[in-house]
Amino acid sequence: MDREVLLRRARAQLTLLRVRAGGVCQAVIVPGGPLWLGSHWVDRRQVLCCAGSAEACMLCGESASRVTGFVLVMVSQLNGSQVTPFQQKRLMLLELSPLSWSGFEMSARFEGLDACGPILADISRKGARSPLRIECVSAVDGCSQVDVLVRALVDAVAVLFGLPLVNDAETAEQWRDRVAPVVARLAAVKAATLPR
Ligand SMILES: [Zn+2]
């Protein structure tokens, strides 16, 4: 990879927001998501599934695939543990299940909020294995253009899974089609390591 691409990838990288069991995290759910992807869990690692594309997925016969969504979240951070008047906002990546997302949409509808706009939400998890619970708190104004946010989301997911970044003027769907052969190759490599 040339220097330019490496720099772009470094800039696109976002940390996954971890919500610990029993904890609550307040964050703004950023418009433009979720980006839904199929994936397999193999050897405690998440490997993307290319089923539904023109490529064959070598892991589909080996393990069950599930659908995972990714959204961008804006998290307010206090400096250190001290409460200071200066709050930093940090863009992070949140992984969620379709069940968690439909709960969020239902919560938005209940509060009379537009789930497509930026919404401040309480994100919690009861147990280590229970799904995220995303409850709307209020609408938030001021957000970048949605197409910019979608590109940031796709790029962050691309970096997370070692896939090429989105091209200029490419939609999320076009990116998905273009990277399907790469996803298929990564799945095939993983499948080849499985015991026969
Ligand atoms: Zn698969």
Residues whose N, C-alpha, C, O or C-beta is under 5 A from the ligand:
A	BS01	ZN	C49 C50 A51 C57 L59 C60 S65
